[in-house]
Amino acid sequence: MMKRVLFLIMAFVSLNVMAQDKPIQCDSVIQAEGKNVSVLYPQIRAWAAMTFNSAQDVIQMEDANNGILICKGAFSYRAPGGMTYRCIDGAVNYSLKIQIRDGRYKVTMSGFTHESFDPSWKSTWSFGLITDREKFKPSGMQDKRWLKTWPDLQQKCVAYFNEIVSSLSMATSENNAIIDSEDDW
């Protein structure tokens, strides 16, 4: 009898572990043919300085020798819907990691976390870590604002990542490379 109870508990725990949600993470490898780390790193560092309002506040770690740049950033989020959704408006914070190798670099964006701007509703309407879960709350009653906003948040995170990748790709492309030059311009 004890073995059956133990087996049922283990089976239940195993199912719960398998059902856990994964935080949204976006990855992309960008090819940069003919460019090595010593060329790409300053271009990517300059892109970060120009893209974010304050690169000093955003850049968390930079290692030119190993070709790694880690930034913390945020983008504004406006919830879909009318006035009853304004309490959800806020910021989505994220972590951006760029790993550079000769001829390519990998961009990873993760840790998407939503926080409401409204201080009186922050605990109620901040969604926290954005995961791949279908609904904001895994079970129970669902507020229609949660049902509408959760998939929108997931989509906006992926769309923002695509914008970052496109901007970074353009900045390091042959035609639009950010360069440091002493030449008269």
N, C-alpha and C positions, 0 to 999 in steps of 0.2 A: 504494500500500500504506500509506504513512504517513498519507494522508488518511483511510483506513478506520479505522486504529487511533485516530487523533485523534477521529473521529466516534463510535466506540464508547466512548471514555473520556468524551466530552462527554455522550453519552446516559446512561451510567451515573451520572455526577454529577448530571444533571438528575433522574433517577428518585430518587436519594437525597435531594435537596433537597425534592422533592414529597412524600416519604414521612415527613418529619420530623413529630414530634408537637407538638401545640399545648398549652401550659399551660392548665389549666382557668381560665376567667374567667367570672364571672357579672355581668350588668348588669340593671338595672331602673330605669325612670323612674317616679317617684311624682308624681301630680298633687296639687297643693295650691292649689286654686282660691281666688282672692281674697287670697292671701298673697304678699307680695313678698320679695325677698332680705333686707331689713332685719328682717323678722319671722321668716322661716324660719331664717336663720343662727344667731341666738341659741338657738332651739329645738333645732336639730340639735347645736349645741355643748353645750348642757345635757344632751341625750340621751347624747352621748359621755361626758361627765363622770359620768353616773349609770350607764351601762352597763358601762364598763370600770373595774376596781379603781383604777387610777391614771391619770387622763386625761393628766397631765403626762408620764408615761412612754410613753403610747400615741400621743398626737397628735404627728405628725412635722412637719406644716405646717398653718397656718391663715391664710387670707387672706379676711377679711371683705369687703374691697372687691370682690374678684372672685368671692366665694361659693365658695371651695374649702376643703375640710377633708380632710386625708390622715392616716390612722391606721395603726398597725401593731398587730396583735392576734394572739391565739392561742386555740385551743380544745383541750380535752383529747380524746384519741382512745383508745378501748379497742377493740382488735381483736376480731373475731368469733372464736369458737372457745374451746377449753379452755386448760389450763395451758401448753401448748406455744406459745400465741400471746401470752403475757404479755410476752415480750421485744419485741413490736411496739408495745405500749402506749406512748403518748407524747403529743406535742403537734403540732398542725397550725398553723403560723404563716401569716399572710396579710397582705395590704395592702388597706385599705379607703379608697376615694376617693369623696367626695361633692361633686358639683358642683351649685350652687344657682343657679336662675334664677327670675324672677318666675313664680309659679304652678306650679312643678314643680322637682324635683331628681332628679339621676341618681346611683344608687348602683352602684359598681363594686368587686367584690372579686376579687383576683387574687393570683398568687404563692403559692398554697397549697403549703406545704412541710412534709412529715412528718419528725419527728425522734423517735427512740426515747428513752424516759426512762432505760433501762438502760445505764449507761456501758460495761459490758463487751460489750454487743451493739450499741452505737450504729452502728458502721461496717457491720455486717452487716444490721441490721433497720431502719435509717432509710431510708425510701423516697425522700426528697428531694422534688424538684419533682413535683407531681401533674399529669399530662397527660391528654389524651383517648385515649391509647394503650389498646388493648384489654387487653393483658397488661403486667405490670410490666416484664418483660424481653422485648424484641421477638423474640428467638429463643433457641434452646437449651433446656436442661432447666429446668423450672419447678417450684419447691418448691410443694407444695400450699398452704402458708401464703401465698405470694405470690399464687397464683391466687384464693384466697378474700378476701384483705385488699385487694388493689388495687382491685377494683370497689367494695368497701365504702368505702374512702377517698374515691373519686370521688363516690359518693352522699352521704356525710356532708358533704363540702365544699358541695355544692349545697343540702342540707337546712339546713346552718348559715347559708348565705347567705339562704335564705328566712326563717329565724327573725329574722335581723338586719333584713331589709326589713320584716317584719311589725312588729317592735318599733319601728323608726324611723317607720313609717307611723302607728302608733298614737300615738306621741309628738308628731307634728306635725299630727294630725287636729284638727278643730274641737273635739271633745268632750274630748280628753285633752291639749291643748296644754300644754307646760311653759312657764310664764310667770314673769317676774320682776315681782313686785308689791310695792308699799309698803303695800298695804291691810292693815287688821287682818283677820286670818284666824282 
